[in-house]
Amino acid sequence: MLEWKQEIQDISSRLKELSTRTPDTLRGFGLIAGAGAKTGQLGAKTRELIALAVAVTTRCDGCIAFHAAEAVKVGVSDEEIAEALGVAINLNAGAAMTYSTHVLDAIDALKQA
């Protein structure tokens, strides 16, 4: 099991180092990260729930650490998190099912070749 607070500290430290080597990349990421909040269309809780679901589907522990901390800060409930995770689980299952059709296509094409 990861130590989530330590994960945030470790990543933050390394990103600070990276920002000295490629500052424009980190500035660009910061602009992207803050852009959603400026539109005012989704609230902070909704954005964090989406971020957590995407973090699961992309298997990004760092993303989970940062967005879980932010979700706690903005008051996301356990029930809301569970529902968002249910969506992530469904999407992963759906992606596997959809990509299974690619296997069938590949097999059919290779048998004909």
KOLGU-4560 file (N, C-alpha, C; in nm, 3 decimals, padded with zeros to 5 digits):
<recs>
<n_xx: 00.085 n_yy: -00.118 n_zz: 00.000 ca_xx: 00.000 ca_yy: 00.000 ca_zz: 00.000 c_xx: 00.089 c_yy: 00.124 c_zz: 00.000 mol: A seq: 1 type: MET>
<n_xx: 00.057 n_yy: 00.217 n_zz: -00.086 ca_xx: 00.133 ca_yy: 00.340 ca_zz: -00.094 c_xx: 00.107 c_yy: 00.429 c_zz: 00.027 mol: A seq: 2 type: LEU>
<n_xx: 00.205 n_yy: 00.507 n_zz: 00.063 ca_xx: 00.189 ca_yy: 00.613 ca_zz: 00.161 c_xx: 00.153 c_yy: 00.738 c_zz: 00.081 mol: A seq: 3 type: GLU>
<n_xx: 00.026 n_yy: 00.773 n_zz: 00.078 ca_xx: -00.025 ca_yy: 00.872 ca_zz: -00.015 c_xx: 00.031 c_yy: 01.012 c_zz: 00.010 mol: A seq: 4 type: TRP>
<n_xx: 00.044 n_yy: 01.052 n_zz: 00.136 ca_xx: 00.103 ca_yy: 01.184 ca_zz: 00.163 c_xx: 00.248 c_yy: 01.188 c_zz: 00.118 mol: A seq: 5 type: LYS>
<n_xx: 00.320 n_yy: 01.080 n_zz: 00.140 ca_xx: 00.459 ca_yy: 01.073 ca_zz: 00.097 c_xx: 00.468 c_yy: 01.074 c_zz: -00.055 mol: A seq: 6 type: GLN>
<n_xx: 00.374 n_yy: 01.007 n_zz: -00.120 ca_xx: 00.369 ca_yy: 01.006 ca_zz: -00.267 c_xx: 00.357 c_yy: 01.149 c_zz: -00.320 mol: A seq: 7 type: GLU>
<n_xx: 00.268 n_yy: 01.227 n_zz: -00.260 ca_xx: 00.250 ca_yy: 01.367 ca_zz: -00.302 c_xx: 00.380 c_yy: 01.445 c_zz: -00.281 mol: A seq: 8 type: ILE>
<n_xx: 00.443 n_yy: 01.427 n_zz: -00.166 ca_xx: 00.568 ca_yy: 01.498 ca_zz: -00.138 c_xx: 00.679 c_yy: 01.457 c_zz: -00.235 mol: A seq: 9 type: GLN>
<n_xx: 00.692 n_yy: 01.329 n_zz: -00.259 ca_xx: 00.797 ca_yy: 01.280 ca_zz: -00.349 c_xx: 00.778 c_yy: 01.332 c_zz: -00.491 mol: A seq: 10 type: ASP>
<n_xx: 00.657 n_yy: 01.324 n_zz: -00.540 ca_xx: 00.629 ca_yy: 01.371 ca_zz: -00.676 c_xx: 00.651 c_yy: 01.522 c_zz: -00.684 mol: A seq: 11 type: ILE>
<n_xx: 00.602 n_yy: 01.594 n_zz: -00.585 ca_xx: 00.618 ca_yy: 01.740 ca_zz: -00.584 c_xx: 00.765 c_yy: 01.779 c_zz: -00.587 mol: A seq: 12 type: SER>
<n_xx: 00.845 n_yy: 01.709 n_zz: -00.512 ca_xx: 00.989 ca_yy: 01.736 ca_zz: -00.507 c_xx: 01.053 c_yy: 01.713 c_zz: -00.643 mol: A seq: 13 type: SER>
<n_xx: 01.020 n_yy: 01.602 n_zz: -00.705 ca_xx: 01.078 ca_yy: 01.570 ca_zz: -00.836 c_xx: 01.027 c_yy: 01.665 c_zz: -00.944 mol: A seq: 14 type: ARG>
<n_xx: 00.901 n_yy: 01.707 n_zz: -00.933 ca_xx: 00.848 ca_yy: 01.801 ca_zz: -01.031 c_xx: 00.915 c_yy: 01.938 c_zz: -01.018 mol: A seq: 15 type: LEU>
<n_xx: 00.947 n_yy: 01.976 n_zz: -00.896 ca_xx: 01.020 ca_yy: 02.101 ca_zz: -00.875 c_xx: 01.154 c_yy: 02.095 c_zz: -00.948 mol: A seq: 16 type: LYS>
<n_xx: 01.221 n_yy: 01.981 n_zz: -00.936 ca_xx: 01.348 ca_yy: 01.959 ca_zz: -01.006 c_xx: 01.327 c_yy: 01.964 c_zz: -01.157 mol: A seq: 17 type: GLU>
<n_xx: 01.223 n_yy: 01.894 n_zz: -01.204 ca_xx: 01.194 ca_yy: 01.893 ca_zz: -01.348 c_xx: 01.163 c_yy: 02.033 c_zz: -01.400 mol: A seq: 18 type: LEU>
<n_xx: 01.096 n_yy: 02.113 n_zz: -01.318 ca_xx: 01.060 ca_yy: 02.248 ca_zz: -01.362 c_xx: 01.182 c_yy: 02.336 c_zz: -01.386 mol: A seq: 19 type: SER>
<n_xx: 01.294 n_yy: 02.306 n_zz: -01.320 ca_xx: 01.416 ca_yy: 02.383 ca_zz: -01.346 c_xx: 01.477 c_yy: 02.343 c_zz: -01.479 mol: A seq: 20 type: THR>
<n_xx: 01.449 n_yy: 02.222 n_zz: -01.524 ca_xx: 01.505 ca_yy: 02.173 ca_zz: -01.650 c_xx: 01.417 c_yy: 02.203 c_zz: -01.771 mol: A seq: 21 type: ARG>
<n_xx: 01.288 n_yy: 02.209 n_zz: -01.749 ca_xx: 01.194 ca_yy: 02.236 ca_zz: -01.858 c_xx: 01.077 c_yy: 02.318 c_zz: -01.805 mol: A seq: 22 type: THR>
<n_xx: 01.104 n_yy: 02.444 n_zz: -01.771 ca_xx: 01.002 ca_yy: 02.527 ca_zz: -01.706 c_xx: 00.876 c_yy: 02.548 c_zz: -01.790 mol: A seq: 23 type: PRO>
<n_xx: 00.890 n_yy: 02.562 n_zz: -01.920 ca_xx: 00.772 ca_yy: 02.585 ca_zz: -02.003 c_xx: 00.677 c_yy: 02.466 c_zz: -02.001 mol: A seq: 24 type: ASP>
<n_xx: 00.733 n_yy: 02.345 n_zz: -01.993 ca_xx: 00.648 ca_yy: 02.226 ca_zz: -01.986 c_xx: 00.562 c_yy: 02.229 c_zz: -01.861 mol: A seq: 25 type: THR>
<n_xx: 00.623 n_yy: 02.262 n_zz: -01.748 ca_xx: 00.548 ca_yy: 02.265 ca_zz: -01.622 c_xx: 00.449 c_yy: 02.382 c_zz: -01.619 mol: A seq: 26 type: LEU>
<n_xx: 00.488 n_yy: 02.497 n_zz: -01.676 ca_xx: 00.394 ca_yy: 02.609 ca_zz: -01.685 c_xx: 00.275 c_yy: 02.571 c_zz: -01.772 mol: A seq: 27 type: ARG>
<n_xx: 00.302 n_yy: 02.504 n_zz: -01.883 ca_xx: 00.194 ca_yy: 02.460 ca_zz: -01.971 c_xx: 00.100 c_yy: 02.363 c_zz: -01.902 mol: A seq: 28 type: GLY>
<n_xx: 00.158 n_yy: 02.270 n_zz: -01.828 ca_xx: 00.075 ca_yy: 02.176 ca_zz: -01.753 c_xx: -00.011 c_yy: 02.251 c_zz: -01.652 mol: A seq: 29 type: PHE>
<n_xx: 00.047 n_yy: 02.349 n_zz: -01.585 ca_xx: -00.028 ca_yy: 02.429 ca_zz: -01.488 c_xx: -00.145 c_yy: 02.502 c_zz: -01.552 mol: A seq: 30 type: GLY>
<n_xx: -00.124 n_yy: 02.552 n_zz: -01.673 ca_xx: -00.234 ca_yy: 02.619 ca_zz: -01.744 c_xx: -00.346 c_yy: 02.522 c_zz: -01.776 mol: A seq: 31 type: LEU>
<n_xx: -00.308 n_yy: 02.403 n_zz: -01.823 ca_xx: -00.409 ca_yy: 02.301 ca_zz: -01.853 c_xx: -00.483 c_yy: 02.262 c_zz: -01.726 mol: A seq: 32 type: ILE>
<n_xx: -00.409 n_yy: 02.240 n_zz: -01.620 ca_xx: -00.469 ca_yy: 02.196 ca_zz: -01.494 c_xx: -00.568 c_yy: 02.297 c_zz: -01.439 mol: A seq: 33 type: ALA>
<n_xx: -00.542 n_yy: 02.424 n_zz: -01.457 ca_xx: -00.631 ca_yy: 02.526 ca_zz: -01.404 c_xx: -00.739 c_yy: 02.573 c_zz: -01.498 mol: A seq: 34 type: GLY>
<n_xx: -00.733 n_yy: 02.532 n_zz: -01.623 ca_xx: -00.826 ca_yy: 02.582 ca_zz: -01.724 c_xx: -00.971 c_yy: 02.546 c_zz: -01.693 mol: A seq: 35 type: ALA>
<n_xx: -00.995 n_yy: 02.425 n_zz: -01.649 ca_xx: -01.133 ca_yy: 02.382 ca_zz: -01.622 c_xx: -01.201 c_yy: 02.465 c_zz: -01.517 mol: A seq: 36 type: GLY>
<n_xx: -01.128 n_yy: 02.504 n_zz: -01.415 ca_xx: -01.186 ca_yy: 02.582 ca_zz: -01.307 c_xx: -01.230 c_yy: 02.720 c_zz: -01.354 mol: A seq: 37 type: ALA>
<n_xx: -01.169 n_yy: 02.770 n_zz: -01.461 ca_xx: -01.200 ca_yy: 02.905 ca_zz: -01.508 c_xx: -01.330 c_yy: 02.911 c_zz: -01.588 mol: A seq: 38 type: LYS>
<n_xx: -01.376 n_yy: 02.798 n_zz: -01.642 ca_xx: -01.498 ca_yy: 02.802 ca_zz: -01.723 c_xx: -01.622 c_yy: 02.816 c_zz: -01.638 mol: A seq: 39 type: THR>
<n_xx: -01.617 n_yy: 02.763 n_zz: -01.517 ca_xx: -01.732 ca_yy: 02.773 ca_zz: -01.427 c_xx: -01.846 c_yy: 02.679 c_zz: -01.461 mol: A seq: 40 type: GLY>
<n_xx: -01.824 n_yy: 02.587 n_zz: -01.553 ca_xx: -01.931 ca_yy: 02.495 ca_zz: -01.592 c_xx: -01.946 c_yy: 02.378 c_zz: -01.496 mol: A seq: 41 type: GLN>
<n_xx: -01.836 n_yy: 02.330 n_zz: -01.442 ca_xx: -01.838 ca_yy: 02.220 ca_zz: -01.347 c_xx: -01.783 c_yy: 02.269 c_zz: -01.214 mol: A seq: 42 type: LEU>
<n_xx: -01.839 n_yy: 02.221 n_zz: -01.107 ca_xx: -01.788 ca_yy: 02.258 ca_zz: -00.977 c_xx: -01.663 c_yy: 02.178 c_zz: -00.943 mol: A seq: 43 type: GLY>
<n_xx: -01.594 n_yy: 02.221 n_zz: -00.838 ca_xx: -01.470 ca_yy: 02.156 ca_zz: -00.795 c_xx: -01.493 c_yy: 02.008 c_zz: -00.763 mol: A seq: 44 type: ALA>
<n_xx: -01.604 n_yy: 01.977 n_zz: -00.698 ca_xx: -01.631 ca_yy: 01.836 ca_zz: -00.663 c_xx: -01.644 c_yy: 01.751 c_zz: -00.788 mol: A seq: 45 type: LYS>
<n_xx: -01.717 n_yy: 01.799 n_zz: -00.886 ca_xx: -01.736 ca_yy: 01.724 ca_zz: -01.010 c_xx: -01.603 c_yy: 01.704 c_zz: -01.082 mol: A seq: 46 type: THR>
<n_xx: -01.522 n_yy: 01.810 n_zz: -01.089 ca_xx: -01.393 ca_yy: 01.797 ca_zz: -01.155 c_xx: -01.305 c_yy: 01.695 c_zz: -01.084 mol: A seq: 47 type: ARG>
<n_xx: -01.307 n_yy: 01.693 n_zz: -00.952 ca_xx: -01.224 ca_yy: 01.596 ca_zz: -00.879 c_xx: -01.277 c_yy: 01.454 c_zz: -00.896 mol: A seq: 48 type: GLU>
<n_xx: -01.407 n_yy: 01.437 n_zz: -00.902 ca_xx: -01.464 ca_yy: 01.303 ca_zz: -00.926 c_xx: -01.424 c_yy: 01.252 c_zz: -01.064 mol: A seq: 49 type: LEU>
<n_xx: -01.429 n_yy: 01.339 n_zz: -01.164 ca_xx: -01.385 ca_yy: 01.300 ca_zz: -01.298 c_xx: -01.237 c_yy: 01.264 c_zz: -01.294 mol: A seq: 50 type: ILE>
<n_xx: -01.158 n_yy: 01.348 n_zz: -01.228 ca_xx: -01.014 ca_yy: 01.324 ca_zz: -01.222 c_xx: -00.984 c_yy: 01.190 c_zz: -01.155 mol: A seq: 51 type: ALA>
<n_xx: -01.055 n_yy: 01.156 n_zz: -01.050 ca_xx: -01.031 ca_yy: 01.028 ca_zz: -00.982 c_xx: -01.068 c_yy: 00.911 c_zz: -01.072 mol: A seq: 52 type: LEU>
<n_xx: -01.180 n_yy: 00.922 n_zz: -01.143 ca_xx: -01.220 ca_yy: 00.815 ca_zz: -01.234 c_xx: -01.117 c_yy: 00.797 c_zz: -01.345 mol: A seq: 53 type: ALA>
<n_xx: -01.069 n_yy: 00.908 n_zz: -01.400 ca_xx: -00.970 ca_yy: 00.900 ca_zz: -01.507 c_xx: -00.838 c_yy: 00.846 c_zz: -01.451 mol: A seq: 54 type: VAL>
<n_xx: -00.802 n_yy: 00.886 n_zz: -01.330 ca_xx: -00.679 ca_yy: 00.836 ca_zz: -01.268 c_xx: -00.682 c_yy: 00.684 c_zz: -01.255 mol: A seq: 55 type: ALA>
<n_xx: -00.798 n_yy: 00.631 n_zz: -01.224 ca_xx: -00.812 ca_yy: 00.485 ca_zz: -01.215 c_xx: -00.796 c_yy: 00.422 c_zz: -01.352 mol: A seq: 56 type: VAL>
<n_xx: -00.862 n_yy: 00.479 n_zz: -01.453 ca_xx: -00.856 ca_yy: 00.418 ca_zz: -01.586 c_xx: -00.717 c_yy: 00.429 c_zz: -01.648 mol: A seq: 57 type: THR>
<n_xx: -00.640 n_yy: 00.531 n_zz: -01.608 ca_xx: -00.505 ca_yy: 00.546 ca_zz: -01.662 c_xx: -00.399 c_yy: 00.487 c_zz: -01.569 mol: A seq: 58 type: THR>
<n_xx: -00.443 n_yy: 00.434 n_zz: -01.457 ca_xx: -00.355 ca_yy: 00.369 ca_zz: -01.358 c_xx: -00.242 c_yy: 00.463 c_zz: -01.314 mol: A seq: 59 type: ARG>
<n_xx: -00.280 n_yy: 00.584 n_zz: -01.272 ca_xx: -00.184 ca_yy: 00.686 ca_zz: -01.233 c_xx: -00.190 c_yy: 00.708 c_zz: -01.082 mol: A seq: 60 type: CYS>
<n_xx: -00.097 n_yy: 00.644 n_zz: -01.009 ca_xx: -00.096 ca_yy: 00.658 ca_zz: -00.864 c_xx: -00.075 c_yy: 00.803 c_zz: -00.820 mol: A seq: 61 type: ASP>
<n_xx: 00.011 n_yy: 00.874 n_zz: -00.890 ca_xx: 00.032 ca_yy: 01.014 ca_zz: -00.855 c_xx: -00.094 c_yy: 01.096 c_zz: -00.872 mol: A seq: 62 type: GLY>
<n_xx: -00.167 n_yy: 01.069 n_zz: -00.980 ca_xx: -00.294 ca_yy: 01.139 ca_zz: -01.004 c_xx: -00.393 c_yy: 01.106 c_zz: -00.892 mol: A seq: 63 type: CYS>
<n_xx: -00.398 n_yy: 00.981 n_zz: -00.853 ca_xx: -00.486 ca_yy: 00.941 ca_zz: -00.743 c_xx: -00.448 c_yy: 01.017 c_zz: -00.617 mol: A seq: 64 type: ILE>
<n_xx: -00.319 n_yy: 01.024 n_zz: -00.586 ca_xx: -00.275 ca_yy: 01.091 ca_zz: -00.464 c_xx: -00.317 c_yy: 01.237 c_zz: -00.463 mol: A seq: 65 type: ALA>
<n_xx: -00.284 n_yy: 01.310 n_zz: -00.568 ca_xx: -00.315 ca_yy: 01.453 ca_zz: -00.572 c_xx: -00.465 c_yy: 01.480 c_zz: -00.574 mol: A seq: 66 type: PHE>
<n_xx: -00.538 n_yy: 01.403 n_zz: -00.656 ca_xx: -00.682 ca_yy: 01.430 ca_zz: -00.669 c_xx: -00.762 c_yy: 01.376 c_zz: -00.552 mol: A seq: 67 type: HIS>
<n_xx: -00.715 n_yy: 01.271 n_zz: -00.487 ca_xx: -00.782 ca_yy: 01.226 ca_zz: -00.364 c_xx: -00.766 c_yy: 01.332 c_zz: -00.256 mol: A seq: 68 type: ALA>
<n_xx: -00.648 n_yy: 01.389 n_zz: -00.244 ca_xx: -00.625 ca_yy: 01.495 ca_zz: -00.146 c_xx: -00.715 c_yy: 01.615 c_zz: -00.175 mol: A seq: 69 type: ALA>
<n_xx: -00.726 n_yy: 01.651 n_zz: -00.301 ca_xx: -00.811 ca_yy: 01.765 ca_zz: -00.338 c_xx: -00.959 c_yy: 01.732 c_zz: -00.316 mol: A seq: 70 type: GLU>
<n_xx: -00.999 n_yy: 01.607 n_zz: -00.346 ca_xx: -01.138 ca_yy: 01.565 ca_zz: -00.324 c_xx: -01.175 c_yy: 01.575 c_zz: -00.177 mol: A seq: 71 type: ALA>
<n_xx: -01.085 n_yy: 01.534 n_zz: -00.090 ca_xx: -01.110 ca_yy: 01.546 ca_zz: 00.054 c_xx: -01.125 c_yy: 01.693 c_zz: 00.091 mol: A seq: 72 type: VAL>
<n_xx: -01.037 n_yy: 01.777 n_zz: 00.034 ca_xx: -01.038 ca_yy: 01.920 ca_zz: 00.064 c_xx: -01.169 c_yy: 01.987 c_zz: 00.023 mol: A seq: 73 type: LYS>
<n_xx: -01.225 n_yy: 01.947 n_zz: -00.092 ca_xx: -01.348 ca_yy: 02.011 ca_zz: -00.140 c_xx: -01.475 c_yy: 01.941 c_zz: -00.091 mol: A seq: 74 type: VAL>
<n_xx: -01.459 n_yy: 01.838 n_zz: -00.009 ca_xx: -01.574 ca_yy: 01.775 ca_zz: 00.056 c_xx: -01.648 c_yy: 01.671 c_zz: -00.024 mol: A seq: 75 type: GLY>
<n_xx: -01.580 n_yy: 01.601 n_zz: -00.112 ca_xx: -01.644 ca_yy: 01.493 ca_zz: -00.186 c_xx: -01.677 c_yy: 01.380 c_zz: -00.088 mol: A seq: 76 type: VAL>
<n_xx: -01.798 n_yy: 01.327 n_zz: -00.098 ca_xx: -01.840 ca_yy: 01.222 ca_zz: -00.006 c_xx: -01.791 c_yy: 01.084 c_zz: -00.052 mol: A seq: 77 type: SER>
<n_xx: -01.788 n_yy: 00.991 n_zz: 00.041 ca_xx: -01.750 ca_yy: 00.854 ca_zz: 00.007 c_xx: -01.845 c_yy: 00.795 c_zz: -00.097 mol: A seq: 78 type: ASP>
<n_xx: -01.972 n_yy: 00.830 n_zz: -00.087 ca_xx: -02.072 ca_yy: 00.778 ca_zz: -00.181 c_xx: -02.048 c_yy: 00.834 c_zz: -00.321 mol: A seq: 79 type: GLU>
<n_xx: -02.013 n_yy: 00.962 n_zz: -00.331 ca_xx: -01.983 ca_yy: 01.022 ca_zz: -00.461 c_xx: -01.860 c_yy: 00.957 c_zz: -00.523 mol: A seq: 80 type: GLU>
<n_xx: -01.759 n_yy: 00.933 n_zz: -00.440 ca_xx: -01.637 ca_yy: 00.868 ca_zz: -00.490 c_xx: -01.670 c_yy: 00.727 c_zz: -00.538 mol: A seq: 81 type: ILE>
<n_xx: -01.751 n_yy: 00.654 n_zz: -00.462 ca_xx: -01.787 ca_yy: 00.518 ca_zz: -00.502 c_xx: -01.859 c_yy: 00.518 c_zz: -00.637 mol: A seq: 82 type: ALA>
<n_xx: -01.946 n_yy: 00.615 n_zz: -00.658 ca_xx: -02.018 ca_yy: 00.622 ca_zz: -00.785 c_xx: -01.923 c_yy: 00.654 c_zz: -00.900 mol: A seq: 83 type: GLU>
<n_xx: -01.831 n_yy: 00.748 n_zz: -00.878 ca_xx: -01.733 ca_yy: 00.781 ca_zz: -00.981 c_xx: -01.645 c_yy: 00.661 c_zz: -01.013 mol: A seq: 84 type: ALA>
<n_xx: -01.605 n_yy: 00.587 n_zz: -00.910 ca_xx: -01.523 ca_yy: 00.468 ca_zz: -00.933 c_xx: -01.602 c_yy: 00.361 c_zz: -01.008 mol: A seq: 85 type: LEU>
<n_xx: -01.732 n_yy: 00.354 n_zz: -00.982 ca_xx: -01.816 ca_yy: 00.262 ca_zz: -01.058 c_xx: -01.816 c_yy: 00.295 c_zz: -01.206 mol: A seq: 86 type: GLY>
<n_xx: -01.816 n_yy: 00.424 n_zz: -01.238 ca_xx: -01.808 ca_yy: 00.466 ca_zz: -01.379 c_xx: -01.674 c_yy: 00.423 c_zz: -01.438 mol: A seq: 87 type: VAL>
<n_xx: -01.565 n_yy: 00.442 n_zz: -01.361 ca_xx: -01.432 ca_yy: 00.402 ca_zz: -01.410 c_xx: -01.426 c_yy: 00.252 c_zz: -01.435 mol: A seq: 88 type: ALA>
<n_xx: -01.481 n_yy: 00.174 n_zz: -01.344 ca_xx: -01.483 ca_yy: 00.029 ca_zz: -01.359 c_xx: -01.561 c_yy: -00.010 c_zz: -01.484 mol: A seq: 89 type: ILE>
<n_xx: -01.675 n_yy: 00.054 n_zz: -01.504 ca_xx: -01.757 ca_yy: 00.027 ca_zz: -01.621 c_xx: -01.682 c_yy: 00.061 c_zz: -01.750 mol: A seq: 90 type: ASN>
<n_xx: -01.613 n_yy: 00.176 n_zz: -01.751 ca_xx: -01.540 ca_yy: 00.215 ca_zz: -01.871 c_xx: -01.427 c_yy: 00.119 c_zz: -01.903 mol: A seq: 91 type: LEU>
<n_xx: -01.355 n_yy: 00.073 n_zz: -01.801 ca_xx: -01.248 ca_yy: -00.024 ca_zz: -01.825 c_xx: -01.305 c_yy: -00.155 c_zz: -01.880 mol: A seq: 92 type: ASN>
<n_xx: -01.416 n_yy: -00.199 n_zz: -01.824 ca_xx: -01.479 ca_yy: -00.321 ca_zz: -01.875 c_xx: -01.529 c_yy: -00.300 c_zz: -02.017 mol: A seq: 93 type: ALA>
<n_xx: -01.589 n_yy: -00.184 n_zz: -02.041 ca_xx: -01.639 ca_yy: -00.153 ca_zz: -02.175 c_xx: -01.527 c_yy: -00.144 c_zz: -02.277 mol: A seq: 94 type: GLY>
<n_xx: -01.414 n_yy: -00.085 n_zz: -02.238 ca_xx: -01.301 ca_yy: -00.076 ca_zz: -02.329 c_xx: -01.248 c_yy: -00.214 c_zz: -02.364 mol: A seq: 95 type: ALA>
<n_xx: -01.240 n_yy: -00.302 n_zz: -02.264 ca_xx: -01.192 ca_yy: -00.438 ca_zz: -02.290 c_xx: -01.288 c_yy: -00.511 c_zz: -02.384 mol: A seq: 96 type: ALA>
<n_xx: -01.417 n_yy: -00.490 n_zz: -02.363 ca_xx: -01.515 ca_yy: -00.556 ca_zz: -02.448 c_xx: -01.505 c_yy: -00.501 c_zz: -02.591 mol: A seq: 97 type: MET>
<n_xx: -01.495 n_yy: -00.370 n_zz: -02.605 ca_xx: -01.484 ca_yy: -00.309 ca_zz: -02.737 c_xx: -01.358 c_yy: -00.354 c_zz: -02.809 mol: A seq: 98 type: THR>
<n_xx: -01.246 n_yy: -00.355 n_zz: -02.737 ca_xx: -01.119 ca_yy: -00.396 ca_zz: -02.800 c_xx: -01.116 c_yy: -00.545 c_zz: -02.831 mol: A seq: 99 type: TYR>
<n_xx: -01.201 n_yy: -00.621 n_zz: -02.766 ca_xx: -01.213 ca_yy: -00.763 ca_zz: -02.800 c_xx: -01.259 c_yy: -00.780 c_zz: -02.944 mol: A seq: 100 type: SER>
<n_xx: -01.338 n_yy: -00.686 n_zz: -02.994 ca_xx: -01.381 ca_yy: -00.695 ca_zz: -03.133 c_xx: -01.263 c_yy: -00.673 c_zz: -03.228 mol: A seq: 101 type: THR>
<n_xx: -01.161 n_yy: -00.598 n_zz: -03.182 ca_xx: -01.041 ca_yy: -00.581 ca_zz: -03.264 c_xx: -00.967 c_yy: -00.714 c_zz: -03.280 mol: A seq: 102 type: HIS>
<n_xx: -00.967 n_yy: -00.793 n_zz: -03.173 ca_xx: -00.904 ca_yy: -00.925 ca_zz: -03.181 c_xx: -00.977 c_yy: -01.011 c_zz: -03.284 mol: A seq: 103 type: VAL>
<n_xx: -01.109 n_yy: -01.009 n_zz: -03.279 ca_xx: -01.187 ca_yy: -01.086 ca_zz: -03.376 c_xx: -01.157 c_yy: -01.040 c_zz: -03.518 mol: A seq: 104 type: LEU>
<n_xx: -01.149 n_yy: -00.907 n_zz: -03.537 ca_xx: -01.116 ca_yy: -00.852 ca_zz: -03.669 c_xx: -00.977 c_yy: -00.899 c_zz: -03.714 mol: A seq: 105 type: ASP>
<n_xx: -00.879 n_yy: -00.893 n_zz: -03.623 ca_xx: -00.743 ca_yy: -00.933 ca_zz: -03.657 c_xx: -00.736 c_yy: -01.080 c_zz: -03.694 mol: A seq: 106 type: ALA>
<n_xx: -00.804 n_yy: -01.162 n_zz: -03.616 ca_xx: -00.805 ca_yy: -01.307 ca_zz: -03.645 c_xx: -00.867 c_yy: -01.334 c_zz: -03.780 mol: A seq: 107 type: ILE>
<n_xx: -00.981 n_yy: -01.272 n_zz: -03.807 ca_xx: -01.048 ca_yy: -01.290 ca_zz: -03.937 c_xx: -00.957 c_yy: -01.246 c_zz: -04.052 mol: A seq: 108 type: ASP>
<n_xx: -00.894 n_yy: -01.129 n_zz: -04.037 ca_xx: -00.806 ca_yy: -01.078 ca_zz: -04.143 c_xx: -00.684 c_yy: -01.168 c_zz: -04.164 mol: A seq: 109 type: ALA>
<n_xx: -00.629 n_yy: -01.218 n_zz: -04.055 ca_xx: -00.510 ca_yy: -01.302 ca_zz: -04.068 c_xx: -00.543 c_yy: -01.439 c_zz: -04.125 mol: A seq: 110 type: LEU>
<n_xx: -00.661 n_yy: -01.488 n_zz: -04.098 ca_xx: -00.702 ca_yy: -01.617 ca_zz: -04.157 c_xx: -00.721 c_yy: -01.604 c_zz: -04.308 mol: A seq: 111 type: LYS>
<n_xx: -00.763 n_yy: -01.486 n_zz: -04.352 ca_xx: -00.785 ca_yy: -01.464 ca_zz: -04.496 c_xx: -00.657 c_yy: -01.437 c_zz: -04.571 mol: A seq: 112 type: GLN>
<n_xx: -00.554 n_yy: -01.396 n_zz: -04.500 ca_xx: -00.427 ca_yy: -01.358 ca_zz: -04.567 c_xx: -00.350 c_yy: -01.479 c_zz: -04.614 mol: A seq: 113 type: ALA>
</recs>
